[in-house]
Amino acid sequence: MSRPTILPIQRVMATAAPSAWRDGIVVETRPADAVVVFLDGGVTQLRVADADGFLSVGDPVAHHPVAEILSAGGRQTTARTA
């Protein structure tokens, strides 16, 4: 499971590589993960701490795969590819 706290190095990585953010829509949530369909057509299962409490189906999200950050509704948490 991913940890909910974003580390300072993750924030630095996300800032250093802003073009890596991918926009998508949540299509499924479970307690420890979420499935996201990205606007480029890709589908990814992400491990997200408290995914079913943090996300809802239909939520727009942005994922930074290098920094392992997921942003949704003005909140951020860690998320890594499952």
Backbone torsions as a table, in degrees:
resi	resn	phi	psi	omega
1	MET	NA	147.2	177.5
2	SER	-78.6	153.1	175.6
3	ARG	-87.2	146.2	-177.5
4	PRO	-77.4	-19.3	-176.5
5	THR	-84.7	128.6	177.2
6	ILE	-86.7	127.1	-179.6
7	LEU	-79.8	154.1	178.6
8	PRO	-55.8	-37.6	-179.6
9	ILE	-64.9	-32.8	177.1
10	GLN	-65.5	-41.1	178.0
11	ARG	-64.0	-40.3	178.2
12	VAL	-62.9	-44.1	179.7
13	MET	-62.2	-42.4	-179.9
14	ALA	-65.6	-37.6	178.4
15	THR	-70.5	-37.3	-178.3
16	ALA	-72.5	-23.9	-178.2
17	ALA	-130.4	66.5	-175.9
18	PRO	-65.2	-23.0	-178.5
19	SER	-76.3	-6.9	-179.4
20	ALA	-80.7	-13.4	179.3
21	TRP	-61.0	137.0	177.2
22	ARG	-120.7	131.3	178.9
23	ASP	-92.8	143.4	179.9
24	GLY	-161.2	-175.9	-179.5
25	ILE	-127.6	135.2	177.0
26	VAL	-73.0	127.9	178.9
27	VAL	-113.2	-13.0	178.9
28	GLU	-159.6	140.7	174.7
29	THR	-130.6	148.1	173.5
30	ARG	-138.2	172.6	-176.5
31	PRO	-54.8	-35.5	-174.6
32	ALA	-118.5	2.4	179.8
33	ASP	-155.2	169.1	179.3
34	ALA	-143.8	148.9	175.1
35	VAL	-106.1	128.7	-177.1
36	VAL	-122.4	132.5	171.2
37	VAL	-99.2	119.6	-177.9
38	PHE	-87.7	156.0	-176.9
39	LEU	-63.8	-19.9	176.7
40	ASP	-83.5	2.8	177.6
41	GLY	98.0	-10.9	179.7
42	GLY	-74.1	151.3	176.6
43	VAL	-123.5	130.7	-177.1
44	THR	-137.7	138.5	171.1
45	GLN	-94.2	125.6	-178.0
46	LEU	-114.1	136.2	171.6
47	ARG	-83.1	118.4	-176.5
48	VAL	-131.9	123.7	177.3
49	ALA	-60.0	128.0	179.0
50	ASP	56.1	44.3	-176.2
51	ALA	-58.0	-43.0	-176.9
52	ASP	-72.8	-14.5	173.7
53	GLY	-94.4	-22.6	-176.8
54	PHE	-93.5	-32.0	-173.6
55	LEU	-124.9	156.0	172.4
56	SER	-130.2	151.8	176.1
57	VAL	-58.2	133.0	-179.1
58	GLY	96.9	-11.0	179.0
59	ASP	-66.0	135.0	170.5
60	PRO	-78.0	139.2	-179.1
61	VAL	-137.3	164.6	170.7
62	ALA	-130.1	132.0	-179.4
63	HIS	-120.6	133.6	174.5
64	HIS	-108.3	100.4	-173.7
65	PRO	-66.7	-27.6	179.9
66	VAL	-75.4	-46.7	-179.8
67	ALA	-82.9	-12.0	-178.6
68	GLU	57.8	50.0	177.9
69	ILE	-118.6	138.3	173.7
70	LEU	-118.5	129.6	179.3
71	SER	-115.0	130.4	179.8
72	ALA	-151.3	125.5	176.0
73	GLY	58.0	35.6	179.2
74	GLY	81.0	0.6	177.8
75	ARG	-111.9	151.8	177.9
76	GLN	-128.8	147.7	175.4
77	THR	-148.4	173.5	177.0
78	THR	-83.1	148.8	178.1
79	ALA	-155.2	124.2	177.0
80	ARG	-122.7	153.1	-179.4
81	THR	-62.8	130.2	-178.7
82	ALA	-80.8	NA	NA
